[in-house]
């Protein structure tokens, strides 16, 4: 038995992971009947224990034993100053701030870290306690404990806390928790004892805001697990930024566990997620629910020494929202994402605009690398703008999203006409670019003909998603037509109209569209274009065509193209063609006119539907044809002629080819003359044949009609009716011919032969290289040759000038010179 006092001082004290840099204290004690009664008043400096630090601590109270030291009890007060969480918690918040950059995690973690650092300086802790120990059972009761920050805020307030250790049910915990303060979350919690070790807690986190980020937990249950791990389950409300967008009122079921060794693992099973609004760039989705499943790591959210990671996937999306102010409907196949990391989506189908008139975007495959800058690739993409009848197919390339700007680069794509009867064949582009800022996107593509890889047009496109309006500027620097590229390679509408083109076409156009429709215009020119047309080869076409509806291929009225030459059988030069294209691909030829041998050659007005299988009709009108110069144009040496002719040559083209129907040329009054002014080729004609030839070598006529009928690629029937025939100057006259001159004579002549041989039939009158001896044909003198045994052709004799004794017709401007080989 006895009593006394004590005092103590020490340097650094340590036990396991707890340290105290110095300690001191005084007290009294008394021993009676084997039990101890002790009072104490202790102080310490530089405490570090269980992740908490304090500048100073103080412990004051008394303790006693019972039943000869069989049990023990104590009560007193504990105080501390400069209390702060340890560096571990600071590092945890700093890691969350860094790894959560660009998301709502970063501002919340940063605010919490700064608030704790600010309040810890000058903070204090005070608590009262009661301790009871009997055998293996120890209980601690904290009637009240308060950690007060430098501002006076209750950083942590505990009440009615009881802890029981060593019982059969393991550690038992009960009590209440309250926390708040400037920049700190307001938390209310209740702890309950639980058998088997550990305890159960119910925690409510009031909405905690940092800038435009907010998190709240209306309910959260925490379970202390064996080994020190903490399990949790509840519901969170989240608002704030996400990579490239933000989320509002996200209702997220939460479950998982946390331990100091393994960190955080949350949402370990498929979880339904609801949000009021989710925005990614200018895409806003509203009032949606979707089910997310964890990725390969087994949890949607993990946070540990490697940082915070999010990994989730869904079997498909069915979302509605707006893109800018434009309604959007989004459907997809499987979608998976890991952040930071990658996103993969399949079979994305986006419809935007009114449901009755939607524009659509389909992406077969989309990949993305997620981080501060989003980048990725896309493939199998189709884009259809409702207002624009041009669709994009098979698009693929690279995309990037940074600084609120979406860009596409290195894109390959195919542009097609939406109409079932496409007006032009598909064009392709590579290295196309696109950018989307706010709700306006711009695109630039060089469109090429795929087989030849020739550049057709450069398209610069601007489209505003909010107004559904935009435009496309089309620049055609020069389409070169040659063997590698023809008009029918670009459009079927040229078939049957133009072929074998050679030359260059250039120009520009513009397409404008909005919710009310599409307008387009353009001007396209050529300096020299040669091509084949149904009515003959065309050379040197030049001019500019103005389109009032470029997509519909409609021009302004009376477009004019100058043509250097056209050859419907006889070449004509330097004419103009007037035409227009009307709706329905209707080509209206207003007419064409060429100067032709002192007169003119006209193509009369006609109409045809481009690209259609139909009968096409052209009429060529001859006005004032000078027969003398026409003979000269045909290079018919030793033929002299005079007269002026008018007429029409109707041409018909159908599936059987081209033909002349009821063509006719009629001489003007007073008629003219036909003369052969060369030497007789066949010297061995009979006397009667020679007499007839000399008598008819010059004929005057008062009226001549030439009728033509037949297929251009087959037999043409040419019928000549000559009235008022009389001998002309240079013909042999005698008693017999003087008698014939008093009679009305008409010559009816029919010629059958291929169209391209009509000209040779004229030359055959004097050139034996074009036809056999007329006696072989049974025309004059002698017997016709036996079939299969043709006689030999006589040696040709060069034509000569007529004998001096033969009078010649007087020379005028309208009479061809006697030999056009020497005088043009």
Beta strands, then each sheet from edge to edge (+ up, - down):
strand 1: 2-10
strand 2: 13-15
strand 3: 18-32
strand 4: 35-49
strand 5: 52-66
strand 6: 71-81
strand 7: 84-85
strand 8: 124-134
strand 9: 137-148
strand 10: 154-165
strand 11: 172-179
strand 12: 187-193
strand 13: 199-210
strand 14: 213-224
strand 15: 230-242
strand 16: 245-259
strand 17: 263-266
strand 18: 271-280
strand 19: 283-294
strand 20: 301-304
strand 21: 307-314
strand 22: 317-323
strand 23: 326-332
strand 24: 335-339
strand 25: 341-352
strand 26: 359-370
strand 27: 374-384
strand 28: 390-402
strand 29: 405-417
strand 30: 427-437
strand 31: 440-449
strand 32: 454-464
strand 33: 469-481
strand 34: 499-514
strand 35: 517-533
strand 36: 536-549
strand 37: 554-555
strand 38: 559-567
strand 39: 571-582
strand 40: 586-596
strand 41: 599-603
strand 42: 606-609
strand 43: 616-626
strand 44: 639-642
strand 45: 644-654
strand 46: 657-667
strand 47: 672-676
strand 48: 698-701
strand 49: 703-711
strand 50: 715-723
strand 51: 726-727
strand 52: 746-754
sheet 1: 1+ 3- 2+
sheet 2: 1+ 3- 4+ 5- 6+ 8- 9+ 10- 11+ 12- 13+ 14- 15+ 16- 17+ 20- 21+ 19- 18+
sheet 3: 1+ 3- 4+ 5- 7+
sheet 4: 1+ 3- 4+ 5- 6+ 8- 9+ 10- 11+ 12- 13+ 14- 15+ 16- 17+ 20- 21+ 24- 25+ 23- 22+
sheet 5: 1+ 3- 4+ 5- 6+ 8- 9+ 10- 11+ 12- 13+ 14- 15+ 16- 17+ 20- 21+ 24- 25+ 26- 27+ 28- 29+ 30- 31+ 32- 33+ 34- 35+ 36- 37+
sheet 6: 1+ 3- 4+ 5- 6+ 8- 9+ 10- 11+ 12- 13+ 14- 15+ 16- 17+ 20- 21+ 24- 25+ 26- 27+ 28- 29+ 30- 31+ 32- 33+ 34- 35+ 36- 38+ 39- 40+ 41- 43+ 45- 46+ 49- 50+ 52-
sheet 7: 1+ 3- 4+ 5- 6+ 8- 9+ 10- 11+ 12- 13+ 14- 15+ 16- 17+ 20- 21+ 24- 25+ 26- 27+ 28- 29+ 30- 31+ 32- 33+ 34- 35+ 36- 38+ 39- 40+ 42-
sheet 8: 44+ 47- 48+ 51-
end
